[in-house]
């Protein structure tokens, strides 16, 4: 049973997570901050998000940077986890590193086997079939070795995070104007989340 919790900013909606996924206290989470490697404030974000997972949700956190780990280590970490969490940053760089290491298929296998997937911003968008629609929001230059934009295909829609929200208000409007008639977009603000259980999809804005 596939379960996905796709948000713009997890800290804005984390109280909804136990209601959706059940008690997470003591659960092991493979936290993948790789998308933020090429962004400013990377270490600060990792500290704040791991603190959120531990202090607010009671989870056991294993930080897994797929850009620095071997394929064998990635496989071991994902298989040992109860939950897989991909955080925000540059979506194209994240996809490049997932595909370079083979982590993309390993991750998909675990989620399709029933593990909870938490995606924040880039981590939410990469669940789509393709991420080309985000080129106005994220720089493709940060992923020079990415041959195409085919993503994880965990869902058949396209999350547009930070819709009408800081710091992407104008860019999210531009993306919506260009793609809303071409792709099945699901827009969420910084306080929004898309929750998926198999074929059931709900969107909540706080």
C-alpha positions, 0 to 999 in steps of 0.5 A, spaced: 500 500 500 503 506 497 502 512 502 505 519 500 505 525 504 507 531 500 508 538 503 512 544 501 514 545 508 514 539 513 514 544 519 508 547 517 504 541 517 507 536 521 502 535 526 498 532 520 503 527 519 501 522 525 493 523 523 495 520 516 500 515 518 499 513 525 504 513 531 511 515 528 514 514 535 520 510 535 520 509 527 526 509 523 526 514 518 532 515 512 532 522 512 535 524 505 537 532 505 541 531 498 537 536 494 539 541 499 547 540 498 547 545 492 543 550 496 545 556 501 544 554 509 544 546 507 547 544 514 542 549 518 536 546 514 539 539 516 539 540 523 532 543 524 529 538 520 532 532 524 530 536 530 523 536 528 523 529 526 526 527 533 523 532 538 516 533 535 515 526 532 519 521 536 523 518 530 529 515 530 533 519 524 538 516 519 541 521 515 542 519 508 546 523 503 545 519 497 551 523 493 556 521 498 554 514 500 555 507 496 549 504 492 550 498 497 550 503 503 543 506 500 540 500 499 542 497 506 539 504 509 533 504 505 531 497 507 532 498 514 528 504 515 520 504 516 519 511 513 523 515 507 523 522 507 526 526 501 527 534 503 527 540 499 533 544 495 534 543 488 530 538 484 534 537 478 540 535 483 536 531 487 534 527 481 541 527 478 544 524 484 538 519 485 539 516 478 547 516 478 547 511 484 541 507 483 537 510 489 531 512 485 529 505 483 531 502 490 527 508 493 521 506 489 521 499 490 521 500 498 515 505 497 511 500 493 512 495 498 508 499 503 513 504 506 511 511 508 514 516 503 515 524 506 517 529 500 518 536 502 518 541 496 523 538 491 522 531 495 514 532 493 515 534 486 520 528 484 515 523 486 512 526 479 513 522 472 517 528 470 520 534 473 521 539 467 516 543 469 520 546 475 525 549 471 522 556 472 523 554 480 530 550 480 536 551 476 537 545 471 545 548 471 546 544 478 545 538 475 549 538 469 550 530 468 542 529 468 540 526 461 533 527 462 527 529 467 524 523 468 522 522 475 520 517 480 513 516 478 510 514 484 504 518 483 501 520 476 500 528 478 505 533 479 506 537 485 507 545 485 510 546 491 510 553 495 504 556 490 503 563 491 508 563 497 514 566 499 519 565 496 516 563 490 510 567 489 511 569 482 515 563 479 509 559 482 504 563 478 509 563 472 509 555 472 501 554 473 500 559 467 504 555 463 503 548 465 496 548 468 492 546 461 498 541 460 499 537 466 495 535 472 498 540 477 496 539 484 498 546 487 500 547 495 502 553 499 507 553 504 502 550 509 499 545 504 500 538 503 498 532 498 496 526 502 496 519 498 493 512 500 493 508 493 489 511 489 486 516 494 488 523 494 487 529 498 489 536 499 489 540 505 491 547 506 492 550 514 
